Amino acid sequence: MVQDQKPGGVVQDCNSHPGVRIVSEITGLEIFTDPLITKVFANLLNNSLRHGNHVTEIHVHAQPGNNGLVIVWEDNGAGIPINEKELIFDRGYGKNTGLGLFLVREILAITGITIIENGEPGKGARFEISLPKDRFRFVPAGKISGKISGIECDRSSG
């Protein structure tokens, strides 16, 4: 089922993690995508917490992209080694289950959305989620139709 989802809700729902400041500059954005988008942002959060080693801040914002909009999720942790930037999206690759980022990419691909990691090793991870122009809209405050909820924000899941 494809429907409008509000990514800012994930950040609001998870902003109580001790020791980590989560800053979101996304307001009024709706994404036309699968409801599993909640799992995408939950996985990015859990990966920042689990693998970032010393993450103290996560910054989420949106910027214009080539054919639409790019949501940027970046942290100030350890980052991803250059030789692993594409491997982290392969099924079975990773330090936990090896499914998280593989499923993230699959969930996004259902509706033509892509994700890459292009952070600088040693300075943090930076995931860019590219939304085609027909997959999002901005709506006035108070008019947002959906809220992302039901995610886990701890170090033991995802």
Backbone bond lengths (Angstrom), bond angles and torsions (degrees), N, CA, C in turn:
res aa  C-N    CA-C-N  psi(-1)  N-CA   C-N-CA  omega(-1)  CA-C   N-CA-C  phi
1 M - - - 1.441 - - 1.524 109.22 -
2 V 1.290 116.02 121.51 1.456 120.95 179.74 1.524 108.00 -99.85
3 Q 1.326 116.45 132.12 1.454 120.71 -179.89 1.521 109.84 -154.47
4 D 1.330 115.62 171.97 1.462 120.17 178.51 1.519 109.63 -73.02
5 Q 1.330 116.18 134.41 1.457 122.44 178.35 1.527 108.71 -128.88
6 K 1.326 116.25 150.64 1.456 122.12 -178.30 1.522 110.10 -111.48
7 P 1.345 119.00 104.21 1.458 120.49 -176.44 1.520 114.34 -66.35
8 G 1.308 118.37 -27.32 1.458 120.42 -179.24 1.514 112.76 -60.39
9 G 1.323 117.83 -27.51 1.458 122.02 179.95 1.511 112.94 -62.37
10 V 1.311 117.71 -34.00 1.459 121.07 179.21 1.508 109.88 -62.34
11 V 1.305 116.41 -46.05 1.459 120.05 -179.10 1.515 109.75 -64.23
12 Q 1.319 117.56 -41.80 1.460 120.39 178.90 1.518 110.68 -64.10
13 D 1.336 118.32 -41.60 1.457 121.99 -179.23 1.519 111.74 -65.93
14 C 1.313 118.70 -28.31 1.465 122.44 -173.93 1.511 113.40 -105.28
15 N 1.289 118.31 3.20 1.456 120.17 -172.15 1.525 113.33 -73.76
16 S 1.308 118.02 7.22 1.453 119.98 -179.44 1.526 112.67 -103.68
17 H 1.336 118.28 13.97 1.460 119.62 -179.60 1.529 109.64 -71.59
18 P 1.323 117.81 121.44 1.471 120.79 -176.46 1.528 112.82 -59.11
19 G 1.315 115.39 134.78 1.455 120.85 175.39 1.509 115.84 82.27
20 V 1.328 117.80 -3.43 1.460 121.12 -179.75 1.526 108.51 -125.56
21 R 1.300 115.47 122.79 1.466 121.69 176.51 1.523 107.74 -92.40
22 I 1.335 116.19 124.28 1.460 120.86 178.94 1.522 107.80 -112.22
23 V 1.326 114.95 121.38 1.461 121.51 -177.68 1.521 108.42 -114.67
24 S 1.329 116.58 124.51 1.457 120.83 176.56 1.513 109.47 -120.11
25 E 1.320 115.13 130.81 1.457 121.08 175.93 1.524 109.96 -108.68
26 I 1.324 116.80 19.75 1.463 120.86 -178.85 1.516 108.90 -100.70
27 T 1.326 116.00 118.42 1.464 121.02 175.08 1.516 109.00 -135.49
28 G 1.312 115.61 143.18 1.456 121.20 175.56 1.515 115.60 70.80
29 L 1.325 117.96 15.25 1.464 121.35 -178.95 1.514 110.06 -96.06
30 E 1.310 117.12 128.55 1.450 123.15 170.23 1.518 108.39 -116.37
31 I 1.329 114.91 136.98 1.463 120.85 179.08 1.517 107.92 -112.85
32 F 1.318 116.62 130.12 1.450 122.35 176.08 1.522 107.26 -85.67
33 T 1.337 116.83 97.75 1.467 121.27 -172.87 1.518 110.61 -156.79
34 D 1.291 115.81 179.23 1.452 122.97 177.54 1.531 109.58 -68.54
35 P 1.352 118.31 143.18 1.465 120.31 178.21 1.535 113.78 -59.86
36 L 1.316 117.91 -16.44 1.461 120.29 176.93 1.529 112.79 -68.24
37 I 1.326 116.89 -1.24 1.467 120.19 175.87 1.528 110.10 -54.93
38 T 1.333 117.27 -27.31 1.468 120.35 177.06 1.520 110.39 -57.87
39 K 1.323 116.47 -37.84 1.459 121.36 179.82 1.529 111.48 -69.12
40 V 1.320 116.39 -30.61 1.463 120.53 178.45 1.528 109.94 -61.52
41 F 1.336 116.08 -53.58 1.460 119.28 -177.17 1.528 111.77 -70.57
42 A 1.333 117.38 -33.70 1.463 120.28 175.93 1.522 110.45 -63.51
43 N 1.323 116.84 -40.62 1.464 120.42 179.47 1.521 111.40 -67.32
44 L 1.326 117.26 -41.32 1.469 119.62 177.82 1.524 110.11 -61.26
45 L 1.325 116.79 -42.07 1.461 120.37 178.12 1.524 110.78 -63.08
46 N 1.322 116.28 -49.65 1.461 119.39 -178.69 1.520 111.84 -62.43
47 N 1.328 117.70 -36.59 1.464 120.10 177.28 1.526 111.39 -66.27
48 S 1.329 116.36 -40.91 1.469 118.99 176.95 1.526 110.25 -59.36
49 L 1.324 116.55 -44.63 1.461 120.78 -177.63 1.524 112.22 -70.45
50 R 1.324 117.47 -41.21 1.464 121.96 -174.38 1.525 112.75 -79.65
51 H 1.318 117.12 -42.87 1.461 120.19 -170.92 1.527 114.38 -107.23
52 G 1.320 117.04 -10.12 1.457 120.24 -177.58 1.514 114.14 -76.08
53 N 1.323 116.18 -9.22 1.462 124.26 178.97 1.522 113.57 67.71
54 H 1.286 118.99 -61.86 1.461 121.53 -174.08 1.537 111.93 -129.75
55 V 1.306 118.08 37.21 1.465 121.40 -177.51 1.530 110.24 -65.99
56 T 1.320 115.57 127.51 1.463 120.79 174.62 1.533 111.34 -120.68
57 E 1.341 116.29 -13.33 1.468 119.01 179.64 1.523 110.75 -146.54
58 I 1.322 114.62 139.00 1.462 122.78 173.41 1.522 106.23 -124.34
59 H 1.320 115.60 131.24 1.459 121.51 -177.94 1.526 108.47 -119.98
60 V 1.322 116.90 127.55 1.463 122.43 -179.81 1.527 107.88 -123.63
61 H 1.328 115.48 125.45 1.455 119.40 178.26 1.522 109.78 -150.29
62 A 1.304 115.93 171.11 1.467 121.48 178.62 1.518 108.78 -122.05
63 Q 1.329 114.78 147.84 1.466 120.63 178.40 1.524 108.77 -145.29
64 P 1.314 117.40 155.44 1.475 119.16 177.64 1.520 110.85 -59.92
65 G 1.324 115.71 142.13 1.458 121.61 177.02 1.519 109.88 -117.06
66 N 1.327 116.69 -179.28 1.464 121.35 -178.62 1.521 113.01 -59.04
67 N 1.322 116.43 -43.90 1.461 120.78 -176.99 1.512 112.55 -125.18
68 G 1.312 118.09 21.56 1.451 120.07 -178.04 1.511 111.95 169.14
69 L 1.329 115.37 -117.84 1.454 121.57 -174.46 1.525 109.02 -135.16
70 V 1.334 116.84 147.22 1.459 122.08 176.45 1.524 107.95 -119.93
71 I 1.340 115.63 124.05 1.457 121.11 171.30 1.522 106.02 -92.36
72 V 1.323 116.14 126.94 1.468 121.69 -178.61 1.525 108.66 -109.93
73 W 1.332 115.05 125.76 1.466 123.29 175.11 1.523 105.73 -115.39
74 E 1.325 117.05 113.65 1.464 118.59 -179.48 1.520 110.76 -134.79
75 D 1.330 114.60 146.28 1.455 120.10 177.50 1.532 109.51 -126.27
76 N 1.306 115.48 172.24 1.469 119.89 -179.15 1.525 111.45 -107.32
77 G 1.323 116.23 33.21 1.464 121.52 -178.87 1.517 113.92 -88.12
78 A 1.326 114.82 -149.92 1.464 122.08 -174.06 1.524 113.60 -73.46
79 G 1.312 117.88 -25.05 1.456 120.45 -178.40 1.518 112.22 82.64
80 I 1.314 116.08 178.88 1.461 123.90 -177.68 1.530 108.02 -112.91
81 P 1.336 117.68 128.07 1.475 119.54 176.51 1.531 110.70 -58.24
82 I 1.310 116.59 145.65 1.467 121.96 -176.24 1.525 111.80 -54.53
83 N 1.312 118.16 -41.09 1.465 120.58 -177.27 1.529 113.55 -73.72
84 E 1.329 118.40 -4.82 1.467 121.81 179.99 1.528 113.29 -109.78
85 K 1.314 117.90 -3.37 1.463 121.17 -172.51 1.526 114.31 -57.54
86 E 1.309 118.16 -34.10 1.461 121.09 176.72 1.523 110.76 -96.07
87 L 1.319 117.07 -31.62 1.469 121.39 -179.26 1.527 112.98 -61.64
88 I 1.338 117.60 -31.71 1.463 120.33 -177.20 1.524 112.71 -61.78
89 F 1.329 117.45 -17.07 1.462 121.48 178.70 1.528 112.69 -93.89
90 D 1.333 117.16 -0.88 1.472 121.33 179.15 1.521 110.30 -81.09
91 R 1.311 115.81 140.56 1.465 121.02 176.88 1.529 109.52 -60.72
92 G 1.338 115.73 130.35 1.458 120.87 177.43 1.515 114.90 88.16
93 Y 1.334 118.32 -7.34 1.458 120.08 -178.83 1.529 108.82 -91.62
94 G 1.293 117.10 134.77 1.455 120.31 175.20 1.508 112.75 139.22
95 K 1.309 114.55 -179.56 1.465 120.85 -174.69 1.522 112.70 -97.45
96 N 1.327 118.71 -7.94 1.458 121.19 179.60 1.522 108.02 -115.89
97 T 1.304 118.95 -111.72 1.473 120.67 -179.40 1.516 112.64 -85.14
98 G 1.327 117.00 -22.39 1.456 120.09 -176.97 1.521 112.94 76.97
99 L 1.325 116.56 13.58 1.462 120.26 -179.50 1.520 113.30 -110.07
100 G 1.320 118.10 -25.06 1.455 121.86 -171.47 1.514 115.54 -52.44
101 L 1.312 117.79 -63.87 1.467 120.22 -176.97 1.522 111.93 -72.97
102 F 1.320 117.59 -26.22 1.464 120.47 172.31 1.531 109.07 -60.65
103 L 1.335 116.94 -48.42 1.465 120.66 180.00 1.527 111.97 -67.95
104 V 1.327 116.94 -35.58 1.466 120.60 175.74 1.525 110.17 -55.20
105 R 1.328 116.11 -50.98 1.462 120.03 -178.64 1.534 110.99 -63.52
106 E 1.319 117.39 -39.50 1.472 121.61 179.41 1.527 111.38 -65.28
107 I 1.321 117.38 -44.10 1.466 121.63 179.61 1.525 110.24 -60.70
108 L 1.313 116.77 -45.93 1.461 120.65 -179.44 1.525 111.31 -66.07
109 A 1.321 117.21 -38.17 1.463 121.36 -177.56 1.524 112.78 -64.58
110 I 1.330 117.50 -23.68 1.468 121.24 178.77 1.525 110.78 -52.34
111 T 1.321 116.64 -37.00 1.465 120.79 -177.50 1.526 112.78 -116.87
112 G 1.330 117.25 25.51 1.458 120.67 173.05 1.515 115.15 77.09
113 I 1.323 117.34 19.73 1.460 122.34 178.72 1.530 107.82 -98.82
114 T 1.327 116.86 141.64 1.465 120.45 -178.66 1.522 110.92 -118.12
115 I 1.335 115.23 162.04 1.460 121.11 177.09 1.525 109.19 -140.96
116 I 1.320 115.46 139.81 1.462 122.15 173.56 1.527 108.41 -135.53
117 E 1.319 116.00 162.78 1.457 120.96 172.44 1.512 107.32 -116.98
118 N 1.328 116.93 124.44 1.468 119.30 -178.63 1.529 112.91 -138.54
119 G 1.327 115.76 31.74 1.456 119.93 176.42 1.518 111.82 -73.27
120 E 1.309 115.56 170.04 1.458 121.42 179.55 1.528 109.07 -96.93
121 P 1.342 117.40 120.91 1.471 119.91 179.89 1.528 111.25 -51.76
122 G 1.322 115.35 134.55 1.464 121.01 -179.10 1.516 113.51 88.26
123 K 1.342 117.10 -12.06 1.469 120.38 -178.85 1.525 112.83 -120.60
124 G 1.325 117.49 0.62 1.457 120.23 176.38 1.509 113.69 122.87
125 A 1.327 114.04 159.45 1.465 120.93 175.72 1.520 109.11 -85.08
126 R 1.325 115.77 148.36 1.468 121.47 177.70 1.530 106.95 -141.61
127 F 1.318 115.27 109.47 1.462 121.02 178.27 1.524 108.90 -102.89
128 E 1.316 115.87 132.15 1.456 121.48 177.13 1.522 108.88 -113.99
129 I 1.310 115.48 120.44 1.462 123.22 178.89 1.522 106.82 -104.77
130 S 1.327 116.45 113.40 1.470 121.11 -175.40 1.520 110.51 -97.52
131 L 1.333 114.54 121.40 1.458 122.07 -179.41 1.520 109.76 -104.92
132 P 1.341 118.00 123.08 1.468 119.31 173.36 1.526 109.48 -61.43
133 K 1.317 116.91 155.22 1.469 120.97 -173.49 1.523 113.88 -60.70
134 D 1.329 118.47 -20.92 1.464 119.94 179.22 1.529 112.37 -93.60
135 R 1.328 118.75 10.80 1.468 122.44 -177.68 1.521 113.70 -111.35
136 F 1.317 118.45 7.48 1.460 119.78 179.93 1.521 110.00 -152.94
137 R 1.313 113.89 164.96 1.464 121.50 172.36 1.526 108.06 -157.00
138 F 1.300 114.96 157.15 1.452 121.21 173.52 1.515 107.44 -106.25
139 V 1.318 116.20 135.27 1.452 121.36 -178.73 1.524 109.29 -124.02
140 P 1.336 116.56 153.35 1.466 119.21 179.35 1.530 111.43 -63.14
141 A 1.312 116.38 152.36 1.462 121.57 178.02 1.521 110.09 -53.43
142 G 1.314 116.11 141.55 1.460 121.37 179.39 1.515 114.40 84.33
143 K 1.326 118.61 -5.81 1.456 122.04 -177.44 1.528 113.01 -110.08
144 I 1.334 117.32 4.45 1.454 120.36 -176.39 1.525 109.01 -70.68
145 S 1.339 115.82 131.40 1.458 120.76 -171.51 1.517 115.27 -88.73
146 G 1.322 119.38 -20.06 1.459 120.05 -175.96 1.511 111.65 -135.43
147 K 1.334 115.54 159.79 1.458 120.51 177.43 1.518 108.23 -135.77
148 I 1.294 116.40 132.57 1.453 119.83 177.02 1.518 107.74 -78.58
149 S 1.321 115.65 130.22 1.458 119.51 178.57 1.521 108.68 -148.99
150 G 1.309 116.25 -179.35 1.448 120.98 176.36 1.515 114.25 75.35
151 I 1.329 118.13 31.52 1.460 119.58 179.52 1.518 109.92 -108.87
152 E 1.288 115.76 159.69 1.444 121.68 177.53 1.529 109.33 -104.94
153 C 1.297 116.09 136.56 1.466 120.10 -175.59 1.512 111.70 -122.21
154 D 1.331 117.57 42.33 1.448 118.84 -179.06 1.516 110.86 -119.04
155 R 1.312 117.00 172.84 1.468 122.23 -176.25 1.528 112.32 -80.65
156 S 1.318 119.22 -10.02 1.464 119.84 -173.58 1.512 114.24 -98.36
157 S 1.333 119.51 -5.79 1.470 120.10 -178.25 1.507 110.57 -118.14
158 G 1.345 115.56 166.70 1.472 121.63 174.50 1.440 114.58 83.27
